[in-house]
Amino acid sequence: MAHDFKPVFVWITAGTTQAVDDVVRAAEILLKHWPEEFAASDLHNAARLACLEAWQDDGDPSEVREAFIAAAQEAGILAPDEVRPTRRTDQPRRPGRRRA
């Protein structure tokens, strides 16, 4: 079973968004990068459980996405549509780097 889903973007730091597009990345964000004051909420716990179930092939990755979105909204880290990059080339290039 595939563990991928349509990308969701969350704020990791001020001005920096992170794409979350699979069960493993969602679990990593939930466990390691979640705002502490929301780390024990019911929505956060539901998202973690959805990740575990999908990883064990007992759940659907689309359910992980929906649970993750709900928890991210609650925590105030879901990036609004207007700041979500649509492709990698939308990101500024680092000075001194050339494209091949």
N, C-alpha and C positions, 0 to 999 in steps of 0.2 A: 504494500500500500504506500502511495506517495504521501509525504508529509508536508508538501508545499501548499501555499495558499496565496491569494492576491495580496500584494504588499500593503502593510500598514506602516505609517511613519509616526515615530514618537520622538519627543524631545529627550535627548540624553544629557545635554548641557545647554545653557543659554545660547541660542543661535545654531545649535547642531542637532540635526535630526538623524535618526537611525532607521533604516528599512528593516522591517520584520516580515519575513515572507515564508517562514517554515516553523514547524513545531519546535525544533531544537533552539532556534534563535529566540522564539517567544519565551520558552522556558528559561533561557539564559538571562533575558532581560527581567523576567519576573523574579528570578532568584538573586541576581547580582546587582541589578541597576534600578530597582524599584524604589520610589520615595518611601522612606521608612515609616512615615505616618499612615501610609495606606497598605503596608506589607502584611497586615493581618486582617484586612477587610474581607467581607464575604465575597465580593466580586473578584478580588485578587486570588483568594483561595479557590474559587470556581474556575478561574483561568488556569491556575496551576494544575488542578485536577483534570481539566480538559486536555492539557498538554500530556499528562501522564497516560490518560486513556488512549489518546491518539498515538502516542509513541508505542504503546503495547498493542496497537491495531484494534483496540476496542472502541475507538472514537473516531470522529471525522475531523480532519484538519479545518474544515470550514467552521465547525463549532469552536475550535480553538481560536480562530480569527475573531469570531463574534464575542467570545468571552474575553479575549485580550482587549478588544476595542472597548467593551464596557468597563473593564478595570482601568484602562488607560484614561478614559473619559473621567472616571471618578477621581483618579489621581492627578488630573490636570496635565497629563503629558502627551495626549494625543495631538499631533500636529494638525492644524487646520489645512484644508485643501490648498489654499493660496500659497503656502510655504513648502509644499511637498515638491521635491524635484521630480520631473517626469522622466528624465534619463540622466545618465552619468555625465554627459557633456554639458548639462546645465550647471555643474559645479565649477567654481573658478579654478583655473589652472594655477599650479604652484610656479612661482618665478623660477626661471632657469631650467625648466623641464621642457623637453621637446617631445612632440608626438611622433611616433615612428611611422 
